[in-house]
Amino acid sequence: MSYQVPGHVHHRTVDDEVVVFDGQTETYLGLNSTATIVWLVLVAGDSTGAAADALVAQTGVAPEVALADTVALAADLVRRGLLEPTEG
């Protein structure tokens, strides 16, 4: 599945982490370096599978763990309104 960032969400990379601001709720979310890897791949329009592959390549985590964690993070970001699923 692929995702996009809704218009009310803004993000910036600070050092090795991403800070996400939700303009609707006026809240910030800080992503650690591992979640940042996933975020950057997803907001580039790639799939959860591609994000999991990046996580494996950059951290050495087991592929099945990377995929499960990536899918869980993406679902949480959607639930929070910080990402939206896209067709395709």
N, CA, C and O of each residue as an XYZ file, in Angstrom:
352
protein
N       0.843     -1.170      0.000
C       0.000      0.000      0.000
C       0.893      1.240      0.000
O       1.982      1.242      0.574
N       0.408      2.286     -0.654
C       1.124      3.558     -0.698
C       0.338      4.626      0.057
O      -0.854      4.473      0.327
N       1.030      5.702      0.386
C       0.438      6.752      1.222
C       0.821      8.124      0.703
O       1.756      8.271     -0.084
N       0.077      9.132      1.160
C       0.420     10.526      0.901
C       0.212     11.321      2.180
O      -0.508     10.903      3.087
N       0.856     12.467      2.226
C       0.730     13.353      3.383
C      -0.441     14.302      3.126
O      -0.452     14.995      2.109
N      -1.433     14.348      4.033
C      -2.542     15.288      3.858
C      -2.046     16.732      3.914
O      -0.984     17.008      4.471
N      -2.812     17.639      3.341
C      -2.424     19.041      3.270
C      -2.236     19.723      4.603
O      -1.491     20.699      4.695
N      -2.900     19.231      5.651
C      -2.784     19.869      6.970
C      -1.580     19.371      7.773
O      -1.372     19.793      8.911
N      -0.796     18.483      7.184
C       0.348     17.894      7.877
C       1.637     18.429      7.252
O       1.780     18.471      6.030
N       2.564     18.835      8.107
C       3.857     19.353      7.668
C       4.948     18.581      8.400
O       4.769     18.181      9.550
N       6.064     18.378      7.739
C       7.147     17.622      8.370
C       8.496     18.183      7.976
O       8.682     18.728      6.887
N       9.426     18.032      8.895
C      10.802     18.491      8.695
C      11.753     17.440      9.271
O      11.489     16.819     10.301
N      12.859     17.270      8.566
C      13.912     16.404      9.077
C      14.851     17.259      9.914
O      15.324     18.305      9.470
N      15.113     16.798     11.130
C      16.017     17.472     12.049
C      17.036     16.427     12.498
O      16.709     15.476     13.208
N      18.270     16.628     12.067
C      19.321     15.636     12.286
C      18.875     14.316     11.663
O      18.645     14.268     10.454
N      18.747     13.248     12.440
C      18.361     11.939     11.895
C      16.912     11.592     12.199
O      16.518     10.429     12.113
N      16.119     12.595     12.552
C      14.737     12.327     12.924
C      13.798     13.289     12.195
O      14.219     14.324     11.677
N      12.519     12.921     12.168
C      11.503     13.758     11.540
C      10.545     14.256     12.612
O      10.156     13.519     13.518
N      10.176     15.524     12.482
C       9.139     16.117     13.318
C       7.942     16.370     12.419
O       8.064     16.994     11.366
N       6.778     15.877     12.845
C       5.551     15.999     12.069
C       4.601     16.913     12.828
O       4.376     16.726     14.024
N       4.042     17.903     12.135
C       3.089     18.831     12.733
C       1.734     18.646     12.072
O       1.616     18.708     10.848
N       0.718     18.419     12.884
C      -0.664     18.306     12.414
C      -1.336     19.654     12.615
O      -1.607     20.049     13.749
N      -1.604     20.359     11.533
C      -2.204     21.676     11.603
C      -3.635     21.678     12.095
O      -4.117     22.703     12.577
N      -4.333     20.544     11.985
C      -5.709     20.480     12.478
C      -5.764     20.386     13.997
O      -6.584     21.037     14.644
N      -4.892     19.579     14.547
C      -4.909     19.387     16.004
C      -3.845     20.227     16.701
O      -3.798     20.292     17.929
N      -2.987     20.872     15.903
C      -1.880     21.675     16.417
C      -0.990     20.876     17.371
O      -0.587     21.357     18.430
N      -0.700     19.648     16.960
C       0.173     18.778     17.747
C       1.378     18.363     16.911
O       1.331     18.321     15.681
N       2.449     18.061     17.620
C       3.683     17.594     17.007
C       3.890     16.130     17.349
O       3.478     15.660     18.409
N       4.536     15.418     16.437
C       4.946     14.046     16.690
C       6.395     13.934     16.260
O       6.735     14.245     15.119
N       7.245     13.491     17.165
C       8.647     13.262     16.838
C       8.860     11.791     16.520
O       8.480     10.916     17.297
N       9.470     11.530     15.378
C       9.758     10.148     14.976
C      11.226      9.851     15.244
O      12.102     10.640     14.890
N      11.487      8.720     15.864
C      12.875      8.341     16.104
C      13.543      7.971     14.779
O      12.893      7.965     13.734
N      14.811      7.670     14.823
C      15.558      7.435     13.583
C      15.023      6.244     12.788
O      15.061      6.264     11.558
N      14.537      5.227     13.453
C      13.989      4.062     12.760
C      12.663      4.405     12.095
O      12.451      4.063     10.932
N      11.773      5.071     12.812
C      10.490      5.480     12.233
C      10.713      6.496     11.119
O       9.931      6.552     10.170
N      11.763      7.292     11.221
C      12.086      8.261     10.179
C      12.398      7.569      8.859
O      11.991      8.046      7.800
N      13.108      6.462      8.911
C      13.404      5.696      7.697
C      12.095      5.324      7.002
O      11.942      5.524      5.797
N      11.168      4.788      7.766
C       9.871      4.373      7.218
C       9.113      5.584      6.688
O       8.607      5.548      5.567
N       9.027      6.646      7.469
C       8.299      7.856      7.069
C       8.803      8.383      5.727
O       8.013      8.657      4.824
N      10.118      8.521      5.603
C      10.682      9.114      4.393
C      10.380      8.281      3.151
O      10.156      8.835      2.075
N      10.371      6.986      3.287
C      10.027      6.125      2.150
C       8.536      6.246      1.823
O       8.159      6.351      0.655
N       7.694      6.230      2.854
C       6.252      6.311      2.615
C       5.845      7.652      2.016
O       5.021      7.685      1.102
N       6.398      8.752      2.505
C       6.000     10.062      1.977
C       6.566     10.311      0.580
O       6.120     11.223     -0.117
N       7.533      9.514      0.173
C       8.039      9.588     -1.194
C       7.110      8.857     -2.166
O       7.332      8.869     -3.376
N       6.060      8.217     -1.620
C       5.086      7.536     -2.460
C       5.340      6.058     -2.628
O       4.644      5.389     -3.392
N       6.328      5.541     -1.924
C       6.618      4.112     -2.019
C       5.738      3.319     -1.061
O       5.046      3.883     -0.213
N       5.779      2.020     -1.214
C       4.909      1.117     -0.458
C       5.490      0.746      0.902
O       6.652      1.025      1.196
N       4.661      0.115      1.719
C       5.138     -0.399      3.000
C       6.219     -1.453      2.785
O       7.140     -1.573      3.593
N       6.111     -2.211      1.706
C       7.145     -3.199      1.390
C       8.485     -2.535      1.124
O       9.522     -3.012      1.586
N       8.467     -1.433      0.380
C       9.699     -0.692      0.099
C      10.260     -0.083      1.383
O      11.474     -0.052      1.583
N       9.373      0.399      2.246
C       9.817      0.960      3.523
C      10.452     -0.119      4.389
O      11.469      0.121      5.040
N       9.856     -1.300      4.398
C      10.427     -2.410      5.162
C      11.793     -2.801      4.605
O      12.719     -3.084      5.365
N      11.914     -2.817      3.287
C      13.211     -3.127      2.669
C      14.272     -2.100      3.078
O      15.414     -2.464      3.357
N      13.896     -0.826      3.115
C      14.834      0.219      3.535
C      15.238      0.029      4.988
O      16.396      0.233      5.353
N      14.281     -0.359      5.807
C      14.557     -0.599      7.220
C      15.552     -1.745      7.391
O      16.476     -1.652      8.199
N      15.363     -2.816      6.637
C      16.292     -3.950      6.679
C      17.681     -3.507      6.240
O      18.678     -3.817      6.892
N      17.736     -2.782      5.133
C      19.031     -2.357      4.578
C      19.787     -1.426      5.519
O      21.012     -1.500      5.625
N      19.053     -0.550      6.197
C      19.721      0.467      7.018
C      19.924      0.066      8.474
O      20.769      0.641      9.161
N      19.161     -0.914      8.952
C      19.291     -1.284     10.363
C      19.683     -2.737     10.590
O      20.173     -3.087     11.663
N      19.471     -3.584      9.587
C      19.793     -4.993      9.736
C      18.743     -5.806     10.463
O      18.974     -6.973     10.777
N      17.587     -5.208     10.739
C      16.506     -5.929     11.394
C      16.000     -7.037     10.458
O      16.110     -6.914      9.238
N      15.456     -8.099     11.019
C      14.936     -9.209     10.223
C      13.794     -8.730      9.322
O      12.977     -7.916      9.752
N      13.725     -9.215      8.093
C      12.701     -8.753      7.154
C      11.265     -8.880      7.655
O      10.450     -7.988      7.421
N      10.948     -9.968      8.336
C       9.567    -10.146      8.817
C       9.242     -9.158      9.940
O       8.104     -8.704     10.058
N      10.222     -8.832     10.747
C      10.038     -7.834     11.805
C       9.882     -6.453     11.178
O       9.017     -5.675     11.582
N      10.719     -6.154     10.197
C      10.649     -4.857      9.520
C       9.295     -4.654      8.870
O       8.718     -3.572      8.979
N       8.778     -5.663      8.200
C       7.484     -5.526      7.533
C       6.365     -5.348      8.550
O       5.504     -4.487      8.372
N       6.362     -6.141      9.607
C       5.319     -6.027     10.634
C       5.363     -4.647     11.295
O       4.323     -4.022     11.508
N       6.560     -4.180     11.614
C       6.696     -2.869     12.255
C       6.298     -1.737     11.309
O       5.681     -0.761     11.735
N       6.643     -1.861     10.047
C       6.301     -0.847      9.057
C       4.798     -0.757      8.864
O       4.236      0.338      8.835
N       4.149     -1.895      8.732
C       2.689     -1.913      8.569
C       2.009     -1.331      9.807
O       1.042     -0.580      9.685
N       2.504     -1.671     10.990
C       1.925     -1.138     12.233
C       2.129      0.369     12.335
O       1.212      1.088     12.734
N       3.310      0.856     11.983
C       3.560      2.297     12.035
C       2.675      3.029     11.030
O       2.079      4.053     11.362
N       2.586      2.518      9.818
C       1.744      3.158      8.807
C       0.293      3.220      9.273
O      -0.370      4.243      9.105
N      -0.200      2.139      9.852
C      -1.577      2.123     10.356
C      -1.773      3.154     11.456
O      -2.811      3.814     11.507
N      -0.796      3.301     12.332
C      -0.887      4.287     13.405
C      -0.873      5.708     12.851
O      -1.624      6.564     13.319
N      -0.033      5.961     11.864
C       0.033      7.290     11.253
C      -1.269      7.629     10.529
O      -1.704      8.781     10.540
N      -1.888      6.635      9.904
C      -3.193      6.846      9.265
C      -4.242      7.134     10.332
O      -5.047      8.053     10.185
N      -4.232      6.355     11.395
C      -5.199      6.550     12.483
C      -5.079      7.959     13.072
O      -6.085      8.560     13.448
N      -3.872      8.477     13.150
C      -3.635      9.822     13.689
C      -3.938     10.922     12.668
O      -3.928     12.105     13.009
N      -4.210     10.530     11.406
C      -4.486     11.512     10.362
C      -3.253     12.137      9.758
O      -3.340     13.181      9.111
N      -2.089     11.508      9.958
C      -0.832     12.064      9.459
C      -0.449     11.527      8.097
O       0.389     12.111      7.410
N      -1.050     10.429      7.701
C      -0.891      9.854      6.358
C      -2.264      9.422      5.859
O      -3.166      9.137      6.645
N      -2.402      9.380      4.539
C      -3.623      8.878      3.910
C      -3.241      7.812      2.902
O      -2.293      7.999      2.139
N      -3.964      6.687      2.881
C      -3.705      5.689      1.838
C      -4.050      6.259      0.464
O      -4.959      7.077      0.328
N      -3.319      5.818     -0.538
C      -3.590      6.237     -1.909
C      -3.902      5.012     -2.761
O      -3.532      3.887     -2.424
N      -4.574      5.254     -3.846
C      -4.844      4.180     -4.807
C      -3.570      3.904     -5.578
O      -2.802      4.815     -5.888
N      -3.358      2.635     -5.882
C      -2.221      2.309     -6.734
C      -1.174      1.545     -6.107
O      -0.175      1.224     -6.750
